[in-house]
Amino acid sequence: MQKENYETSDLWISAFILCSGGNLVSTYRQDGRVICVFCDREECERLEREYLTGKAKVMAKEFVDAFRGVKGLIYRFTKENINETRKERQRVHELP
């Protein structure tokens, strides 16, 4: 049986799940936010509870590296969307 995915737009929780061994399977944009999708919803929800209740323990450098990685994904995703929008505008202006 395949496990359900876990989704969050919270950058900090995403970073914590990543540095705790979570598997980021995809990202997508919704209402101007980037959503990170992880596999194993149950495990991710457990990790989220640990994080939110202050019981989480990870290596600081691993957390910072994971945060930077997620932030980089969001930046690239946003930059790609901006470039696509610009290309689309150029195509509209090129029409006779």
Steps between C-alpha positions, in 0.01 A plus 500: 500500500637838398530763774327835462705809431544792738486857370611824659584853393693564823867544417620423854298181536612390154864553599451308825334206324780491243780499756312234699513263205178596322474440128397805294321359196381817326407866524225703339360852513157578647361847567844658475660254743731209433374174648752231594375143468658228712424129502374324819238735640489328839875537561500862379210588731691342789805710410286813471362440852855459633601825334198699618519374859871578531601134537689488170871429511720530193852611421498877449712490183276233344194714576660812349608304191149356458349848545729642234414211269125555534543874465704442183224280357244770564724767349559292186129419474412869530770607254384239244142627530612861456700405189203307356273800560749730323524261204121485479476880502761519224300252289186710545684814389640320195154411369388715200 
